[in-house]
Amino acid sequence: MVTLKIGSKDKHTISPYLYMQFMEPLGVADSSVDAAWNFEENCWHPQVIDKVKELAPTMVRFGGCFASYYRWREAIGKYENRIPMINYCWGGLYSNMVGTHEIAEFCQRVNAEPLLVVNMESDGRMHWAYPKEGIDRFGTAQEAAEWIDYCNNPDNALRIANGAEKPFNIKYWQIGNETSYDKRGFNSDQCIEVTKRFIDPMRAADPSIKLIGWGDDPVNREQAQIDGNWCKKMSEVDGIDMIAFHHHFNSGLPDSPLTGTKYREDPDNSWLHMMNAYKSLETHIAKMRAQCGNKRLAMTEGHYQLPGRNRCEVLSSWMAGVSYARCLNVLMRNSDVLDIATMADFFGNVWQVNALMIPTPITWKPGFPYLQPVGAVMSLFAHHQGKNEVDISYNGAVDAVASKTDNKIFIHIANTDMHYAQTLDLDLDGKEIESAKMFYIAEDPTLEITPLNYDCFPVRELDIQGGKVELPAAAVAAIEITLK
């Protein structure tokens, strides 16, 4: 039996943006944004909107590497006047049919806060800023400030002329993206200098905005030794509210089977590796929080990074869902300093790191968008989430966090044993339970979702009697407890 001892004292307020999703046009790598857009009707596919509402992202970030050569003016105004652009990072041509207005509309429809990434002088990547003679993709501080004015100034004439009388009121803006991950980009000192150049014009356009600066060390170990401490340096910049970092990870163990289709050969070994993967996220956040000073943290991208077809099909298996649940619990444990986070790449038709898969053509049968395991778990946790973190302790083969809103306790828990159920005993610090219910997903860890079995990870409900409940093997659950 596993005793869950849950405290009753609120520790701190949990940011609502720990279930953010990341939207980036990914060119020929993954149709991504284009797969969600109806080019005949110039609108979002309604099936996608409905599924995103089920996913319930609290924030949607638009940008990524794409931001380093994005010019926002090309994607506003009448559709026939928009200027297509070469997608230098991901290949192919981006139509710019989805731009500022469409992103704002999308966020409004799914009740998500938008976050936009500005082109910060191409992050120093001159091969993207000036890819050919006569081509200029270099983004300036003035261009960023004018984008903010376009979005937030009630009297911006250009936005009004383009059909949006009311401002979009976009409050969250990220300056730069993965600046440290490319040797051809800025070093840390250059990044700080350029970030400072952007802050004043952007704040002048709207003093109420929240600014996020890039602060992660280079991913290359040798480069990190030469040019480390990005977070510490960014923490000393006045005018920055949050420091951004990304986390791309694997199992963290040697001889990983999480590659190609090798993971299918020995499910027990693959499970072992999957259950260890959260540790690298713990280590990364610990490093960031040790250097961030009084700044908040924003993990604006996070997912497995595995070799294999479409970033490895193991991510369509339920064992990936349980692994991601452990990662989400790590984010919750660090919610005293973490304000924004995600564990997926949102939607598309190819990459297995997506939260939501869009079969294409979407009009063909079965044609139903579906949630990948990571999306199913993010949706489950997001729908059963408290406002304040509370303490929880336990023993046994589970991973759990707890939160609270008024007289309701919420527990997010994963059974880390793929073969055996765990009996849970709820200890509420002397408080009596009025009612309790478990919402859970429990499937064979080797089960893989596809367009032909798109509903294979249903959420089940179970009333809890007497403060005890059985958590099935390899299950992920959200438990809601109402106290007397």
Secondary structure in CASP SS format (residue, H / E / C, confidence):
PFRMAT SS
TARGET T0000
AUTHOR 0000-0000-0000
METHOD secondary structure of the structure
MODEL  1
M C 1.00
V E 1.00
T E 1.00
L E 1.00
K E 1.00
I E 1.00
G C 1.00
S C 1.00
K C 1.00
D C 1.00
K C 1.00
H E 1.00
T E 1.00
I C 1.00
S C 1.00
P C 1.00
Y E 1.00
L C 1.00
Y C 1.00
M C 1.00
Q E 1.00
F E 1.00
M E 1.00
E C 1.00
P C 1.00
L E 1.00
G C 1.00
V C 1.00
A C 1.00
D E 1.00
S C 1.00
S H 1.00
V H 1.00
D H 1.00
A H 1.00
A H 1.00
W E 1.00
N E 1.00
F C 1.00
E C 1.00
E C 1.00
N C 1.00
C E 1.00
W E 1.00
H C 1.00
P H 1.00
Q H 1.00
V H 1.00
I H 1.00
D H 1.00
K H 1.00
V H 1.00
K H 1.00
E H 1.00
L H 1.00
A C 1.00
P C 1.00
T C 1.00
M E 1.00
V E 1.00
R E 1.00
F E 1.00
G C 1.00
G H 1.00
C H 1.00
F H 1.00
A H 1.00
S H 1.00
Y H 1.00
Y C 1.00
R C 1.00
W H 1.00
R H 1.00
E H 1.00
A H 1.00
I C 1.00
G C 1.00
K C 1.00
Y H 1.00
E H 1.00
N H 1.00
R C 1.00
I C 1.00
P C 1.00
M E 1.00
I E 1.00
N C 1.00
Y C 1.00
C C 1.00
W C 1.00
G C 1.00
G C 1.00
L E 1.00
Y E 1.00
S C 1.00
N C 1.00
M C 1.00
V C 1.00
G C 1.00
T H 1.00
H H 1.00
E H 1.00
I H 1.00
A H 1.00
E H 1.00
F H 1.00
C H 1.00
Q H 1.00
R H 1.00
V H 1.00
N C 1.00
A C 1.00
E E 1.00
P E 1.00
L E 1.00
L E 1.00
V E 1.00
V E 1.00
N C 1.00
M C 1.00
E H 1.00
S H 1.00
D H 1.00
G H 1.00
R C 1.00
M H 1.00
H H 1.00
W H 1.00
A H 1.00
Y C 1.00
P C 1.00
K C 1.00
E C 1.00
G C 1.00
I C 1.00
D C 1.00
R C 1.00
F C 1.00
G C 1.00
T C 1.00
A H 1.00
Q H 1.00
E H 1.00
A H 1.00
A H 1.00
E H 1.00
W H 1.00
I H 1.00
D H 1.00
Y H 1.00
C H 1.00
N H 1.00
N C 1.00
P C 1.00
D C 1.00
N C 1.00
A H 1.00
L H 1.00
R H 1.00
I H 1.00
A H 1.00
N C 1.00
G C 1.00
A C 1.00
E C 1.00
K C 1.00
P C 1.00
F C 1.00
N C 1.00
I C 1.00
K C 1.00
Y E 1.00
W E 1.00
Q E 1.00
I E 1.00
G C 1.00
N C 1.00
E C 1.00
T H 1.00
S H 1.00
Y H 1.00
D C 1.00
K C 1.00
R C 1.00
G C 1.00
F C 1.00
N C 1.00
S H 1.00
D H 1.00
Q H 1.00
C H 1.00
I H 1.00
E H 1.00
V H 1.00
T H 1.00
K H 1.00
R H 1.00
F H 1.00
I H 1.00
D H 1.00
P H 1.00
M H 1.00
R H 1.00
A H 1.00
A H 1.00
D C 1.00
P C 1.00
S C 1.00
I C 1.00
K E 1.00
L E 1.00
I E 1.00
G E 1.00
W E 1.00
G C 1.00
D C 1.00
D C 1.00
P C 1.00
V C 1.00
N C 1.00
R H 1.00
E H 1.00
Q H 1.00
A H 1.00
Q H 1.00
I H 1.00
D C 1.00
G C 1.00
N C 1.00
W H 1.00
C H 1.00
K H 1.00
K H 1.00
M H 1.00
S H 1.00
E C 1.00
V C 1.00
D C 1.00
G C 1.00
I C 1.00
D C 1.00
M E 1.00
I E 1.00
A E 1.00
F E 1.00
H E 1.00
H E 1.00
H E 1.00
F E 1.00
N C 1.00
S C 1.00
G C 1.00
L C 1.00
P C 1.00
D C 1.00
S C 1.00
P C 1.00
L C 1.00
T C 1.00
G C 1.00
T C 1.00
K H 1.00
Y H 1.00
R H 1.00
E C 1.00
D C 1.00
P H 1.00
D H 1.00
N H 1.00
S H 1.00
W H 1.00
L H 1.00
H H 1.00
M H 1.00
M H 1.00
N H 1.00
A C 1.00
Y H 1.00
K H 1.00
S H 1.00
L H 1.00
E H 1.00
T H 1.00
H H 1.00
I H 1.00
A H 1.00
K H 1.00
M H 1.00
R H 1.00
A H 1.00
Q H 1.00
C C 1.00
G C 1.00
N C 1.00
K C 1.00
R E 1.00
L E 1.00
A E 1.00
M E 1.00
T E 1.00
E E 1.00
G E 1.00
H E 1.00
Y E 1.00
Q C 1.00
L C 1.00
P C 1.00
G C 1.00
R H 1.00
N H 1.00
R H 1.00
C C 1.00
E H 1.00
V H 1.00
L H 1.00
S H 1.00
S E 1.00
W H 1.00
M H 1.00
A H 1.00
G H 1.00
V H 1.00
S H 1.00
Y H 1.00
A H 1.00
R H 1.00
C H 1.00
L H 1.00
N H 1.00
V H 1.00
L H 1.00
M H 1.00
R H 1.00
N C 1.00
S C 1.00
D C 1.00
V C 1.00
L E 1.00
D E 1.00
I E 1.00
A E 1.00
T C 1.00
M C 1.00
A C 1.00
D C 1.00
F C 1.00
F E 1.00
G E 1.00
N C 1.00
V C 1.00
W C 1.00
Q C 1.00
V C 1.00
N C 1.00
A C 1.00
L E 1.00
M E 1.00
I C 1.00
P C 1.00
T C 1.00
P C 1.00
I C 1.00
T C 1.00
W C 1.00
K C 1.00
P C 1.00
G C 1.00
F C 1.00
P C 1.00
Y E 1.00
L E 1.00
Q C 1.00
P H 1.00
V H 1.00
G H 1.00
A H 1.00
V H 1.00
M H 1.00
S H 1.00
L H 1.00
F H 1.00
A H 1.00
H H 1.00
H C 1.00
Q C 1.00
G C 1.00
K C 1.00
N E 1.00
E E 1.00
V E 1.00
D C 1.00
I E 1.00
S E 1.00
Y C 1.00
N C 1.00
G C 1.00
A C 1.00
V E 1.00
D E 1.00
A E 1.00
V E 1.00
A E 1.00
S E 1.00
K E 1.00
T E 1.00
D C 1.00
N C 1.00
K E 1.00
I E 1.00
F E 1.00
I E 1.00
H E 1.00
I E 1.00
A E 1.00
N E 1.00
T C 1.00
D C 1.00
M C 1.00
H C 1.00
Y C 1.00
A C 1.00
Q E 1.00
T E 1.00
L E 1.00
D E 1.00
L E 1.00
D E 1.00
L C 1.00
D C 1.00
G C 1.00
K C 1.00
E C 1.00
I E 1.00
E E 1.00
S E 1.00
A E 1.00
K E 1.00
M E 1.00
F E 1.00
Y E 1.00
I E 1.00
A E 1.00
E C 1.00
D C 1.00
P C 1.00
T C 1.00
L C 1.00
E E 1.00
I C 1.00
T C 1.00
P C 1.00
L C 1.00
N C 1.00
Y C 1.00
D C 1.00
C C 1.00
F C 1.00
P C 1.00
V C 1.00
R E 1.00
E E 1.00
L E 1.00
D E 1.00
I C 1.00
Q E 1.00
G C 1.00
G C 1.00
K E 1.00
V E 1.00
E E 1.00
L E 1.00
P C 1.00
A C 1.00
A C 1.00
A E 1.00
V E 1.00
A E 1.00
A E 1.00
I E 1.00
E E 1.00
I E 1.00
T E 1.00
L E 1.00
K C 1.00
END
